[in-house]
Amino acid sequence: MKHLLHLMDLLFMGMGVAGDTTTTTVLESIPTIIGAALLELSEGNVVAPLITQIDFPGPGYIHQTPFVERILATQADAPTLGVIEMTGSDETSASASCTVAVHSVWVQLKDLANLASQEDLAALAGQIIGNAIVTRRDLDLVTLFASFTIEQGGKLITQMTPADLYDAYGSLRTYHAALPYHLVLNPSQIWNNLGIISFFDNSSDAMQSAGLGTVGEDFARAGFAGMVMGFNLWSDTNITFTSTANCIGAAFSKEALKQVYKRGLLIEVDRDLPYLATQIVGSEIRGETVLRNKSANQMQFTIGKV
């Protein structure tokens, strides 16, 4: 009987219940998935690195940034009493309120598909998850461009001109927006016969169309310029077209928008035994909002005929 009990122990030692196959048991696949996801995040994350990033650990899900009104000094022997006031700011509201929310996506890898594929489906899942998370993040940010109240261009079909960039730069300086300044546009607002590249195409009304080290030479040689008229230039395909064939880009400072993170990107892997599959879930908890409205200009211009 003792030998029989010992044999039964050996037989059942490794058998466990369905829930025993967890993240820990498939841990070796997680680094590949995370690596692929982060690759997608770094390749498509256009706006997030250009704005204010805030970590928001601990309790609460609404992040507030109050604005403190400026005070002025006077030319007098007796000091002027200065009051710390948070309701008289030149911003559009007393504070910038941001509510965080969960953003997530999941992929289910069936065992048969995984075994029959020549591809590394775990890495492929990481790419899909990373692309979904970063696209959602960037879409949420560029959608806020339409919230900026100072606007260059217009809701009618308007062509961008150098004067619009001058006006945007001057507006940011007027409202004390911190340098550097960024210009994020749909690709068609840059590479189009009505776009920025036309400013430097060597036509009769072009600007700096020739000469070593000019923006015109950058466009002619490389097809792109890193800076134009005081702005770092960025192309973002997540900026969509309006019904009038306009695109709403933005010229802004870092303090124009804020993105609040309760928790960053997390990749989790677990077995789904009833379906003979592995589930891979990617998620992050964050929110975004306009921080300083006057530290940005909405750049709404057409890419079609005018």
Residue pairs with C-beta under 8 A, 6 or more apart in sequence:
18 273
21 270
21 271
21 273
22 270
22 271
23 30
23 268
23 269
23 270
25 271
26 269
26 270
26 271
26 278
27 269
29 122
29 269
30 267
30 269
32 120
32 122
32 123
32 126
33 122
33 123
33 125
33 126
33 129
33 267
33 269
33 280
34 126
34 267
35 123
35 126
36 123
36 124
36 125
36 126
36 127
36 130
37 126
37 127
37 129
37 130
37 133
37 265
37 267
37 282
38 130
38 265
39 126
39 127
39 130
40 126
40 127
40 129
40 130
40 131
40 133
40 134
41 130
41 133
41 134
41 265
43 134
44 131
44 134
44 135
44 138
45 134
45 137
45 138
46 138
46 184
46 234
46 235
46 236
46 238
47 138
47 141
47 142
47 184
47 234
47 236
47 257
48 137
48 138
48 141
48 259
50 182
50 184
50 232
50 234
50 252
50 254
51 141
51 252
51 254
51 255
51 256
51 257
51 258
51 259
51 291
52 254
52 255
52 257
52 258
52 259
52 291
53 258
53 259
53 261
54 63
54 258
54 259
54 260
54 261
55 261
56 63
56 100
56 260
56 261
56 262
57 262
61 99
61 100
61 262
62 97
62 98
62 99
62 100
63 97
63 98
63 99
63 100
63 258
63 260
63 287
64 95
64 96
64 97
64 98
65 95
65 96
65 98
65 258
65 291
66 86
66 94
66 95
67 86
67 89
67 91
67 94
67 95
67 96
67 292
68 84
68 85
68 86
68 89
69 84
69 85
69 86
69 87
69 88
69 89
71 80
71 82
71 83
72 80
73 80
74 80
86 94
86 95
87 94
90 175
90 294
91 292
91 293
91 294
92 149
92 293
96 258
96 289
96 290
96 291
96 292
97 289
98 258
98 260
98 287
98 288
98 289
99 287
100 260
100 261
100 262
100 285
100 286
100 287
101 285
101 286
101 287
102 283
102 284
102 285
103 133
103 136
103 137
103 283
103 284
103 285
103 286
104 281
104 282
104 283
104 284
105 128
105 129
105 132
105 133
105 281
105 282
105 283
106 129
106 279
106 280
106 281
106 282
107 125
107 128
107 129
107 279
107 280
107 281
108 272
108 275
108 277
108 278
108 279
108 280
109 121
109 122
109 125
109 277
109 278
109 279
109 280
110 275
110 276
110 277
111 276
111 277
111 278
112 276
113 121
114 121
114 278
122 280
125 280
126 267
126 280
129 267
129 280
129 282
130 282
132 282
133 265
133 282
133 283
133 284
135 238
137 259
137 284
137 286
138 236
138 238
139 238
140 288
141 257
141 259
141 288
142 184
142 236
142 238
142 239
142 248
142 250
144 257
144 288
144 289
144 290
145 184
145 239
145 248
145 249
145 250
145 296
145 298
145 299
146 248
146 298
147 290
147 293
148 250
148 252
148 256
148 290
148 293
148 296
148 297
148 298
149 293
149 294
149 298
150 171
150 293
150 294
150 296
150 297
150 298
151 297
151 298
151 300
152 164
152 167
152 168
152 251
152 297
152 298
152 299
152 300
152 301
153 160
153 164
153 246
153 298
153 299
153 300
153 301
154 300
155 242
155 244
155 246
155 300
156 244
157 244
157 245
157 246
157 302
157 304
157 305
157 306
158 246
158 300
158 301
158 302
158 306
159 194
159 301
159 302
159 306
160 189
160 194
160 195
160 196
160 299
160 301
162 199
162 207
162 229
164 299
164 301
165 183
165 228
165 229
165 230
165 231
165 251
166 229
167 297
168 183
168 231
168 251
168 297
168 299
169 181
169 229
169 230
169 231
169 251
171 294
171 297
172 181
172 251
172 252
172 253
172 295
172 296
172 297
175 294
175 295
177 252
177 253
177 255
177 256
177 292
177 294
177 295
177 296
178 253
178 254
178 255
178 295
179 253
180 232
180 253
180 254
181 230
181 231
181 232
181 251
181 252
181 253
182 231
182 232
182 234
182 251
182 252
182 253
182 254
183 228
183 231
183 232
183 233
183 234
183 249
183 250
183 251
183 299
184 234
184 235
184 236
184 239
184 249
184 250
184 252
185 195
185 196
185 233
185 234
185 235
185 236
185 239
185 247
185 249
185 299
186 235
186 236
186 237
186 239
186 240
186 241
186 247
186 249
186 303
187 235
187 236
187 237
188 195
188 247
188 303
189 195
189 196
189 239
189 247
189 249
189 299
189 301
189 303
190 196
190 197
190 224
190 233
190 235
191 197
191 223
192 198
192 303
194 301
194 302
194 303
194 304
194 306
195 303
196 228
196 233
197 219
198 206
199 206
199 207
199 228
200 206
200 207
200 208
200 209
200 214
200 215
200 216
200 219
200 220
200 225
201 209
201 216
201 219
202 209
202 210
202 216
202 220
203 209
206 216
207 215
207 216
208 214
208 215
208 216
209 216
210 216
210 217
211 217
215 225
215 227
215 228
218 224
218 225
218 226
219 225
224 233
225 233
226 232
226 233
227 233
231 251
236 249
239 247
239 248
239 249
240 247
241 247
241 303
242 248
242 300
244 302
245 302
245 303
245 304
246 300
246 301
246 302
246 303
247 300
247 301
247 302
247 303
248 298
248 299
248 300
249 298
249 299
249 300
249 301
250 256
250 296
250 297
250 298
250 299
251 296
251 297
251 299
252 295
252 296
252 297
253 292
253 295
253 296
255 291
255 292
255 295
256 290
256 291
256 292
256 293
256 295
256 296
257 288
257 289
257 290
257 291
257 296
258 288
258 289
258 291
259 286
259 287
259 288
260 286
260 287
260 288
260 289
261 284
261 285
261 286
262 285
262 286
262 287
263 284
263 285
263 286
264 284
264 286
265 282
265 283
265 284
266 282
266 283
266 284
267 280
267 281
267 282
268 280
268 281
268 282
268 283
269 278
269 279
269 280
269 281
270 278
270 279
270 281
271 277
271 278
271 279
272 278
272 279
290 296
